[in-house]
Amino acid sequence: MKIFTSMVFAGVAGLMLSACGGSSDSTSDQYPNAYIQFYNASPDSADTELVVDDEVISSSAYGDVTALYSFDADTYEVELQWHDSDGQEHTLTEMDIQLRNSYKTMLLMGGNFSSPDITEFTFERSEMEDAFYLYAMMGAADLGSYDLYIAESGVPFSDANFVATLGYLQPEKMPYWSSDDDEFAWPVEDYRLFLVDPDSGEMLFESQEIAFSYESDYLLSVRKTSGANENNIVVDIILNSTNLTAEQDITATAQYRVYSALESATVLEVSVADTDEHYTTNLAGGTLSDFTSVQFGDYQISAFSEDGQHSFSGRLMTLNQGDSKTIVMFEDPELGLTSLTMEDSDLPQSFEHQISVANLLPEFSNLDIYLVRDNETKDTADHKMTGLDYADSRTITVPNDYYSVVVVYEDNLGIESLLYRSELINFSEDGVYIITIEAEEATGGYRANVIW
């Protein structure tokens, strides 16, 4: 457990790619405008803004995509930019892009954020009936190339169809294996995806059944997860909205860790078990365990103290593929020993941190939490969380910087009480942070315990 660096990046390595189908009057009628969208596959990136003719229209974090925006056909000045913790603006790239009616242009960013790879990918949007078009690529620079196999619902990998070898930031239109008129028209139905190492033949990824339900254009992007449970392979399914779906490998593991908010002298044995496995963690009060990697599934949490004064059993925790969770053990005046489970962030931690905050003070509901820089007060702080209930947790995202954690309670008369104020803490280290608002054993007061 650790209690308690801001970098500026610039540079672009550019790639250009286009994929254009034939035009038709019906397509022009269906999609009369020009369209643009931005997808961020740079794993150490900041939240990156898409700027068109000096206007910020949206932003995208790692593994996310902006909404689809429509414009009149014309040539536009397009930029990608980000802001550091001081609010300073940094431009990654700027270019002139010609947007054409009935065509969609995607800006795809991958690689290291200090010198990202950026691809401009343009294709004609198509009006289809009971079919869709499928594009696919590698979104990760360090995974090499994978072979993509696809099978219809219920078909095992042994009978799956090889579709293509995927290239990095090079979307290609995927042919369907039994088309009659249009070799690229995929019937709208459920499919399973498989990724295979082309050299060894090892299967690296297997999806659940995925419903391809829309008569539209899909883009698949293979990347790695970040945050707490990093380096798992996922396949992003991108359509024409911000509702990107990140498909996990059905065999991907999950992980959990345990924090005890009990008195330091109290040693807990925490058991996490399903029908096949039983995992045990022993820890003293005020300490955080390492992560334990487990198979996905539904687990039963039980715990008891060595002195026999604290115990509970049968608490449910569900861990899906790729999940990472923190179990917080604490004492409730009525329930006795109990727990609160928080989901750890899966976002990159390079430029900002998504912090989970838990209120473990039964005598105070609706706590206000402020993260205050040295040039701010609680009233001017940019980052705050209000109304945090007892035995509840929420998340707050802050740029890398030094912050003081200020905990305030406001009663029914509007009178504010300062429960705790920390020294400045450097929220810049790579890690998954949690803050627990607890009673302070030594002083009889309160504290905000920052753990990562």
GITAKA-V470844 format. One record per residue. N is the residue number from 0. OMEGA is omega in whole degrees, -180 to 180 (NA if undefined). NEAR is the number of other C-alpha atoms within 12 Angstrom. Layout:
{{N;OMEGA;NEAR} {N;OMEGA;NEAR}}
//
This chain:
{{0;176;22} {1;177;22} {2;-175;24} {3;NA;27} {4;-171;19} {5;-177;24} {6;176;24} {7;-178;26} {8;174;26} {9;176;25} {10;-177;21} {11;167;26} {12;-171;23} {13;174;23} {14;179;20} {15;-178;22} {16;174;22} {17;177;23} {18;-172;23} {19;175;21} {20;179;21} {21;-179;17} {22;178;21} {23;179;19} {24;-178;14} {25;177;15} {26;179;21} {27;178;20} {28;-178;15} {29;-177;20} {30;-172;26} {31;-177;26} {32;172;25} {33;-169;31} {34;178;36} {35;-179;42} {36;-179;42} {37;179;47} {38;-176;49} {39;177;44} {40;177;47} {41;-166;41} {42;179;39} {43;-173;34} {44;166;42} {45;172;45} {46;-169;42} {47;-175;42} {48;172;37} {49;-176;39} {50;179;32} {51;-178;31} {52;174;19} {53;178;17} {54;176;16} {55;-178;20} {56;178;25} {57;176;28} {58;-178;32} {59;172;36} {60;-180;36} {61;179;42} {62;-179;46} {63;-177;42} {64;176;39} {65;169;34} {66;176;24} {67;-178;29} {68;-179;27} {69;-180;25} {70;168;27} {71;178;19} {72;-179;21} {73;174;19} {74;-175;17} {75;171;24} {76;-175;20} {77;178;31} {78;165;31} {79;-176;44} {80;177;39} {81;-179;34} {82;178;27} {83;-174;27} {84;176;30} {85;-180;20} {86;180;15} {87;-177;14} {88;179;20} {89;-179;26} {90;177;29} {91;-180;34} {92;171;32} {93;-175;27} {94;172;25} {95;-178;17} {96;176;29} {97;177;25} {98;-175;32} {99;178;28} {100;178;30} {101;-180;33} {102;176;40} {103;175;39} {104;176;38} {105;168;42} {106;-176;45} {107;-179;45} {108;178;53} {109;177;44} {110;-179;32} {111;-175;28} {112;177;38} {113;176;27} {114;-171;22} {115;172;36} {116;-176;35} {117;-180;37} {118;171;34} {119;-174;35} {120;-176;37} {121;176;35} {122;179;34} {123;176;34} {124;-171;39} {125;173;33} {126;-174;28} {127;177;22} {128;-180;15} {129;-179;16} {130;176;26} {131;173;32} {132;-173;37} {133;173;37} {134;-179;40} {135;-180;39} {136;166;41} {137;176;39} {138;-177;46} {139;-178;40} {140;-171;29} {141;179;22} {142;-176;28} {143;179;22} {144;177;28} {145;171;38} {146;179;32} {147;173;39} {148;178;37} {149;178;37} {150;174;30} {151;-178;29} {152;177;21} {153;-178;18} {154;-179;19} {155;-180;20} {156;-178;27} {157;179;13} {158;179;15} {159;-177;25} {160;173;26} {161;-177;24} {162;-178;29} {163;167;30} {164;-170;28} {165;178;34} {166;-177;27} {167;-180;32} {168;178;44} {169;-179;37} {170;176;35} {171;178;32} {172;-174;33} {173;178;32} {174;174;27} {175;-168;29} {176;-178;22} {177;178;15} {178;178;15} {179;-176;12} {180;-177;11} {181;-175;19} {182;-178;19} {183;-179;26} {184;179;29} {185;176;36} {186;177;29} {187;178;25} {188;-179;20} {189;179;22} {190;172;28} {191;-178;32} {192;176;45} {193;175;43} {194;-173;43} {195;172;31} {196;-175;20} {197;-179;20} {198;-176;13} {199;-175;11} {200;-180;15} {201;175;15} {202;-175;24} {203;-175;31} {204;175;32} {205;-178;31} {206;166;35} {207;176;29} {208;-176;23} {209;179;28} {210;172;22} {211;-166;30} {212;-171;20} {213;175;25} {214;-169;24} {215;179;31} {216;179;36} {217;170;38} {218;175;38} {219;178;39} {220;-180;46} {221;179;50} {222;177;44} {223;176;38} {224;178;37} {225;178;33} {226;-172;33} {227;-177;36} {228;-171;35} {229;172;28} {230;165;24} {231;177;32} {232;173;38} {233;175;40} {234;176;41} {235;177;38} {236;-171;35} {237;175;38} {238;-173;35} {239;178;29} {240;177;26} {241;-176;25} {242;175;18} {243;176;29} {244;177;25} {245;-179;32} {246;179;35} {247;170;36} {248;-176;35} {249;177;28} {250;-177;24} {251;179;32} {252;173;25} {253;178;35} {254;176;35} {255;172;40} {256;-175;41} {257;172;44} {258;178;42} {259;177;42} {260;178;42} {261;177;34} {262;-172;25} {263;-177;20} {264;-177;17} {265;179;27} {266;-180;28} {267;166;39} {268;-177;30} {269;-178;38} {270;175;32} {271;-170;36} {272;165;28} {273;-176;23} {274;-175;12} {275;-172;14} {276;180;17} {277;-179;18} {278;-177;27} {279;177;25} {280;175;30} {281;180;25} {282;178;32} {283;177;25} {284;179;27} {285;-180;33} {286;-178;32} {287;179;34} {288;168;30} {289;174;24} {290;172;26} {291;-180;28} {292;-177;23} {293;171;32} {294;177;30} {295;179;29} {296;178;26} {297;-174;23} {298;177;28} {299;180;25} {300;173;33} {301;-180;31} {302;173;37} {303;180;32} {304;-179;31} {305;-179;18} {306;178;12} {307;-177;14} {308;-175;16} {309;177;28} {310;166;29} {311;179;27} {312;171;22} {313;179;19} {314;-176;25} {315;171;22} {316;178;31} {317;177;29} {318;175;32} {319;-180;26} {320;178;31} {321;-179;38} {322;170;38} {323;-177;39} {324;174;38} {325;177;42} {326;179;43} {327;178;44} {328;-180;46} {329;-177;42} {330;176;32} {331;-177;25} {332;-178;15} {333;-175;9} {334;-172;14} {335;179;20} {336;179;29} {337;-176;32} {338;175;38} {339;-178;34} {340;-178;32} {341;178;34} {342;-179;36} {343;-177;40} {344;173;32} {345;179;31} {346;175;37} {347;-177;39} {348;-173;37} {349;-174;37} {350;179;38} {351;-179;37} {352;171;35} {353;-171;33} {354;174;41} {355;-179;36} {356;-179;45} {357;177;47} {358;-179;43} {359;-179;38} {360;-176;32} {361;-178;25} {362;-179;20} {363;168;27} {364;178;26} {365;175;27} {366;174;39} {367;-178;35} {368;179;45} {369;170;37} {370;-165;44} {371;173;32} {372;-175;31} {373;177;19} {374;-178;17} {375;163;19} {376;178;19} {377;-179;27} {378;-179;17} {379;-178;14} {380;179;21} {381;-171;23} {382;-177;31} {383;179;31} {384;-177;32} {385;173;25} {386;179;24} {387;-176;32} {388;175;24} {389;179;28} {390;178;32} {391;177;27} {392;174;35} {393;180;31} {394;174;28} {395;-178;27} {396;-178;30} {397;173;34} {398;176;35} {399;180;35} {400;174;31} {401;-179;27} {402;166;33} {403;178;31} {404;-177;40} {405;-178;37} {406;-175;40} {407;172;34} {408;177;32} {409;-176;21} {410;-175;17} {411;179;11} {412;-179;8} {413;179;9} {414;-178;10} {415;175;16} {416;176;19} {417;-179;22} {418;-176;28} {419;171;28} {420;-179;26} {421;165;29} {422;176;21} {423;-178;22} {424;-179;29} {425;176;32} {426;-179;39} {427;-178;29} {428;178;25} {429;-179;25} {430;-179;33} {431;-173;43} {432;164;43} {433;175;42} {434;175;41} {435;177;48} {436;-169;44} {437;167;40} {438;179;28} {439;-174;22} {440;-172;16} {441;-172;11} {442;-174;10} {443;178;11} {444;-176;16} {445;178;29} {446;168;32} {447;-176;38} {448;-178;38} {449;-172;36} {450;172;34} {451;NA;35}}
//
